[in-house]
Amino acid sequence: MKSLATFAVRTTAFAAATVVFFSPHSRAQDASQQGTTMIAAAATPADTAGAVHDLQDQVRQLHAMVEEMRAENAQSRSEMQKLRQDLQATRALLEGPGLTGAQASGPVVAGAAPTESTPPAMASDDASAATAQSAPALEDRVQKLEDTAALLGSKIDEQYQTKVESASKYRARLHGIVLMNAFHTVGNPDNLDLPTFAQQVPTGFESASSGATLRQSEIGLEVFGPKLAGAKTSADVQLDFSGGFPNTGNGVNFGLVRLQTANVRFDWEHTSIVAGQDSLFISPLAPTSFASLAIPTFAFAGNLWGWTPQLRVEQRFSLANEQTVSVQAGVIDNLDWHFPSQTNPFLRTPQAGEMSGQPAYAVRTAWSRPVSGHPLSLGASGYYGRQSWTWSRYTDSWAGMLDWEIPVPGRFGLSGEFYRGRGIGGLGGAVGQSVVFGGDGRQSTPDSPVRALDAIGGWAQLKFRLTPKVELNGVISDDNAYAGDVRGFALDGNSNFASIIGRNQGALANVIFRPRSDLLLAAEFRRLHTFPVYSSSSIANQVNLSVGILF
């Protein structure tokens, strides 16, 4: 009776353990599904550079869930091993030669206990039959638990393959995109596969051209470091293959590796510190397009941008109704979009902003809240820098910017940016022109006066989510350098600019199809209309087909 009582207790304990065992696995499976959903959502970023970068925080959470699932899986295997040992001990006890009717009658108390009218022999037979029936059922349940654990373990191992082995004990993760672009261009853009403005077609040249490239493919490495003073540390480096072409036959197929961004982060719950070469935090958005990743869409045509060394601090404040207010401030390398030294590409000479002896200063504040699963945000930014053009010729560069994301009921979304500034060629304003020179137009001539260009511009995008896998985007943009700052002051075709551009307009329409979260197909039509100050305007049209795999 004591053995059978023990068996009843163990059976009850086993049932409780089964409930406990399935509970965390259910949570783990839910967490895994949530992680997968986050990855799918992150594959649809508001901006293209973010289309890859926006996955990072969500995948980090998924990896934390995977580690938790692995720990739970190991604990479950240990529990099942113990339950199997108990089952084997119980079966050995039931099948032993010393089993008597009195011993068998113990567990029957909970089921069919013998009464005065039930002979002891019959009660013993009933108990033995009940026990014999329960033993296979118990074994089946254990087998099911083992199958479930094996399936869960294989899924965890599959997810764990994304871990990259590093020299340190901290995790590293590869990410990026393999992207092919095929294009047909009508007109004469400044760059065949990544056009930013249009030029006149030279006499004797064809006005149409076609080609393809994979140099916009990107590869990145993210490293998760230790906690420091309560902050989670991490680092990320992003590369592409748009650093130029080797001087060899078919060199256009062998794009050189180029550094896009590289930064180190310290993240507390409400505070972040970022140091490194990163995108402009005062211009955080970009039109959605996979035809232009190596240079953000409509750079120099209304979209301020730059991958610039900087140090910034961000503070976030949580308000009622899921509202968030963030404040960012930092210093930025004071650049003005001059080309590096042509005499020796391995030597770096200071640009006008750097010769001022101080960095540029920037600040941004933003308010956001979720609306129907999409962000609603409004931001305002400011920028200031000082520039020295030698011979005691100084100019001030400044800009004020607005950015917005507005979800519209019925699958629509509006986003965009607006700016007004002066001397902001280093941010892509005024088609990359910070100043113009009078006189002979030479910076090296001490008597040549200098004037910072005023500029105004921006872009706006309308997004329509046709289905969860298909979206349509339409964008218009405009960058306008004030022609009045040029006429009567600077000559065209001077030594610093081949032709002074006064205005550059852009428009595009595209469709993006994501049959899976890591696979994309896109088609886009883009138009650029450029207005030089001293000559007639030019138009370039491009049709671009894209196919890419995110990893």
N, C-alpha and C positions, 0 to 999 in steps of 0.2 A: 504493500500500500504506500509505503514511503517513496518507493521509486516512481510509482505512477503519479503520486502527488507532485513529486519533483518534475516529472514530465509535464504536468498541467501548468505548473508555474513557468517552466521554460517556454511552453507553447504560448502562454499569455505574453511573456516577455518578448518572444519572437514577433508576435503580432504587433506589439507596441513599437518594436524596433523597425518593423517594416514601414509603419506609418511615419516614423521619424525619418527613416531613410529616404522615402519618396518625397517628403516635404522639401528638403533642401534642393533635391534634384529638379523638382518642379520649378523652384525659384531660379535655379541655375539655367534651366532651359528657357524660362521667361527672360532672364537676363541676357542669354545668348541671342534670343530673338530680338530683344530691344537693341543690343549692340549691332546686329545685322541691319536693323532698320535705320540706326544712326548712320551706318556706313553708306547705305543707299541714299539717305537724305544728303549726306555730305558730298556725295558725288554730283549733287546738283547745286554748286555754289552760286552766289550772286555774281561773283566775278570769276574770270578765267584763271587768274593766278591763284585765287582761292579755291577753284575747282579741284585743285590738287592739295593746296595747303589746308583748306577747311576740313579735310578728313582727319587731321592729326589729333586734335583733342578727343574726337569721338572714338578713334581707333585706340587711343591710349586707355580710355575707359573700358573698351572691349577686352583689351589685354589684361586689365585688372580683374575683370570678370572671369576670364579664362584661367588665370592663376587660382582664383577662388574655387572654380569648378574642379581643377586638378587636385586641390587639397581635399575637397569633398569626395572625389572619386577614390582617392587613396584610403580615406577613412571608411568609405562604404565597403571596399574590398576587405579591409580588416574585419569589419563587422560580419560580413558574409562568411568569412573563413571561420570565425567563432561559431556562427550559427550552424554551419555544416558540421563542425566538430560535435556540437551538442546533438545534432540530428543523428550522427553516427553512433554516439553514445546511447541515445534513446533506442535506436533500432537494435543495437547489441543487447540492451537490457530486455527488450520485448522478445527477442528471438532466443534468449538464453535458456538452458535446460532447467534452471531452478525456478522458473516462473510458476507460481501457485495461484489458486483461486483467490486466496486472501490478498495476495499481492496485487492481482489484477483488479480487485474490486475497488482499489483506491481511487483512480481517476473517474470511475463510473459514478461517483457521488454527484458530479456536475452534470451527468447525463442521465443514464438509466440505472440508478442505484437499485440493488435488490431489496425487495420487501419481504414481509413474512410469508407471502404466498409464492415468492420466487425462490426456487431451489438455488443453493450456493453454486452448484455446477453450472446451471443455466446463466446465472449472473456473471460467472467467470467467462463463459463462452461469449456472452454479449460484449463484455469489456474488451476481450481479445479482438473481436470482430471490429468494434469501433476504433480501437487503437490501430489495427491493421489498415483500416480505411484512411485514418488521419495521417499515417506515416507517408504514403505516396503523395497525398495532397500537399503535405509540408515540403516534401522534396521538390514537387513541381513549382511551388512558390519560390523556393531557393533558386531553382534553375532559371526562373523568369528574372529574378533579381540579378543573377550573374549575366544573363543576356543583356539586360538593360544597362548594367555597368560597363560591359564590353562595348556596346554601341556608343555610350557616352564617352568612354575613353578614346575610341577611335575618332570621334568628332573633336575632342580636345586636342588630340595629337595632330589632327589636320590643321586646326587653328594655330597650334604651336609652331608649325613649320614656318610661319612668318617671322619668327625670331631670327635675327642675324647674330652670329657669334662675334664677339668683340674681345679685344685684349683685356678689358676690365671686366669686373663682375656685373656691370650695369647693362641693361638691355639696349639694343640698337635695332632700328627698323628701317628697311628700305621702302621708298615710295616713289611714285613718279608716273609717267605716261609715255608709251610708245605711240607716236602720232605721225601719220602720213598725210600730207596735203598735196592735192593735185589742183592746178589752177590754170585759168585762161584769162589773159589780161589784154584789154584793148586800150591803147594809149601808151604813155611813157612815164611810168611812176619812177620815183627815186630809187626804189628797190623792187625787183621783179616779184619776189615771193612774199615780201613783207612791206607793201607800199604804205608810205605815210603822207606824201604829197605828189601832185602831178606836175609834169614838165611838158614843154613843147616837144613833139616828135622831130628828131633831127632829119634834115633833108636826105632823102635816099634810103631811110630806114623804114621797115615795116611797122605798121601801127598795132599789130596783134602778135601775141606770143603765148606759148603754152609751156608748162613744165610741171615738175613735182619735186618734193623735198621731204626729208625726215629730220632736218636739223632742228625742228622745234620740239623734238622729243626731250623729255626732262627726266632727270634722275635725282633723287634726294635721299639723305640719310638723317634720321632723327635719333638722338641719343637721350636716354632718360638717366639723369644723374642722381646723386644722393640728396637727402633733405638737408638744408642749411638754414639755421635760425628759423625753422618752421616753414621754409619755402621749398616747393618742389622745383628742382633744377632740371633743365633740359637744353639741348642744343640741336640746331637743324642747319643743314647745308643743302642748297639747291643748285643744280648745274643744268645747262643745256648745251647744244652743239651749234650755237649761232655766234661763235667768236671769230668769224671770218673764214677764209678759205685758204688752204695750202696752195703754194705756187707750183702746181703740178697738173698734168692732164686730168680732166674730169674732176678738178679740185672742188667744183661746186657740190659734188656728192660726198665730200669728206669734211663736213663742217667741224671747226675746231671747238674743243670744249671751252665753255665760258662760265664764270661764276655769276650766278644771279643774286642769291641771297645767302647769308650765313649769319646766324645770331645765337646768342646765349640768353636764356630766360630764367628769371627767378619769379615764381608764382606763389603768392599767398592767396588767402581766400578772397580778399577784396583789393589786393595791390599786386602789381606786376612791374618788374624792371626788365627792360630789354636792351641789350648792347650788341651791336653788330651792323652788318649791311642788310638793310631791310627795305621794304616798300614804304612809300610816304604815308605816315599815319594821318597826315592832314588831308590826304586824298585817298580814302580807303576803298572806294568802289571803282568798278570798271565795267564797260558793256560786256555782255555775255557773248563770247565768240571763241571758236576753236580754230579759226583761220589765222589768228594772231595771238600767240602765246609768248614768243621770244621778245616781242614789244607789245605792251598792252594796246588793246583796240583803240584806234583814233588818238594815239599819242601824237602830239604836235598838231592835232586837229580839234582840240577842245577838252582832252583828257589829260590833266596834269599827272605826272608820274616820275618815278625815279627809284632805282635800287641804290641807296645811298648809305654810307656809314653814319650811324646815329646812336645816341643814347637817350632813352626816354623812360618816363615813369607814368604808370596808369593807376588811377584810383577809381574804384567802382562803389556806387552807393545804391543799396536796394531800397525801393519805396513800396508803397501799397499797390495792390493789384498787379504784381509781377513787373512793375516798372523799374527801370535801371537808369541811373545817371552816371556817366563816366567822364573823367577829366584826364587828359593826357598832356604832358609837356616834355620837351626835350630839346637837345641841340643836334644839329645836322651839319655834315661836312658842307662847307659853303662853296658850291660848284656853280659854274655859269655856262656849261655846255661848250667848252672849247676842246678841240681835239688834242690828244697827247702829242708829245714831241715827234716830229716827222724825221728828224735827223737820226735819232736813236730810240727805237720803240721800247727799250729796256730802262730808259731814264724817265723820271717823273719830274716835271717842272710845275711850280705853283700856278693855279688859276687865279683870276682876278679876285674872287671871293676869298680864297685862301691867303692871298697877299695882303688882305685887310688885317690879318692877324687875329681874327675872331671867327667863331662858327656862326652859322645861321640859327635862329631861334624860332621855335614853332610851338603852338598850343592848339588843342582841340577839345571841345566838350560836346557831348551827345546825350540824347535821351532816347530810350527804346522800350518797347513792350511787345509781347507776342499778340497777334490778332489772327485767329483761325489757323494757328499753326505756322504762320509766317511773320517775320519781323516787321514792325513798324518803327522806324528810326528817323531822327532828325539830328544833324550835326552842323557845327560851325567851327571854322578854323582860322588861324592867323599865322603869318609868316613874315620874318624880317631878316635881312642880311645886308652887310656892307661890302662894297667891291672897290678895289683899287686897280686902275687901268694904267698904272705907271705915270711918272712925271706929275705926281700930285693930282691926278684926275680921279676923283671919287664919285661913286653913285650909290644910291640906296635902292635896294630891292625889297619889295613888300608885296603881300597878297592877302586878300580875304576870300574865304571859300565857304560854300554851303553844300551839304550833301543830304540826300534823302532816300528812303525806301518806304514805299506806301503800298500795302496790299489792297487790292480793289476786289470787292465781292464778285464772284463769278469767274474765278480762276485767273484774274488779271493781276498785274503788279506793275507799279511805276517806280523807277529809280533814276538817279541822275546827280549831277554836280554842276555848280556854277562858280566862277571865280572872276575877280577883278584885281589886277595887279600891275606892277611895273618892274622891269628888269628881271623877269622870272624865266629867262631862257633855260636856266639850269633845272627848272621843273617842267620843261616842255612847253611853256607859254610862248606866244609870239613865234611859233614854229621854231623854237629852239634859239631865238635871237634875244640876247639880253640888252645889247646896246647897238647903236650905229655911230660911226665916226664921220665927222665933217672934214673939210679941207681935202686932202688927197686920199682920205679914207684909210689911212694906215695907223695902226695902233702904235707903231714904233716911232712915228713922227711926233715930237713933243708939242708942236703947235696945232695938231689935229684935235678939235674939240670932240667931246663924247656926250652922247645923250642916251639915257635909258628909255627903252620902248615901253609905252603903255599898252596893256593887252586886256581884253575881256573875252570870255568864252565859257564853254561848258558843253554838256551833252545830256540827253534824256532818252530813256529806254522804256518801251512798253512790252511787257512779257505776257504771253497767253499760254497757259498750261492746258493743252488740248486733252491730254490724258496724263496719267502719272509717268508715262515713259516718253511723251512727245511734248515739246514746247516750241513756240514760235516767238521770235524776238524782232523788234523793229527799233532802230536807233537813228537819231540825228545828232550832229555835233557841229560846233563852229568855234574857231579860234581867230580872233580879229586883233591884229596889231595896228595901232592907230597910224594910218598913212600920213596924217598931219605931222607926226614926229619925224617923218622921213623926208617928205618933199621939201625941197629948198634947203635941206641940211646935209643929207648924205647922197653920195653918187652911187648909181647902180653898178654892179660888177666890180666892187672894190676888192681889196686883197683879203678881206675877212669873210665876205659872203659872195657866192657866185651871182646870186640875184636876190634882192631884198623882197621877201614875201610879205604882203600886207594882210592876206586873209586865206584861211584854209578851211573848207567845209567838207563834211563827210556824211554819208548815209549808208545804212545796211539793212538787210532783211535776211534772216536765217531760220532754218528748222533744225532742231537737234533731237535725235532719236536715241534712246538708251534702252535697248532690249534687255540688258542686264545692268546692274549697278557699275560693273567694271568695263563695259563695252559701250562705245558711242559711235554714232554715224551722224554727220552733219553736212548740210549744203548751205552756201551763203552767196549772196550778191552784195558787192560793195562798190560805192561810187565816191570818188574824191574830186573836188572842184577847187582849184588853187588859183589865187589872184596875186601875182607879183605887182609891186607898186608901179614899176615903169614899163610893163609890157602886158600883153593880153593874157587872159586866163587860159587854163588848160584843164582837161578832164581825163581821168583814168577810171575805167571800169574793170572789175575783176569778179569772176565766178570761181569759187573755191569749194572743193569737196574734201571732207576730212573723215578719217577712220582712225580710231585710237583705242588702246587698251590701258586702263588704269591698273596700277599695282601698288 
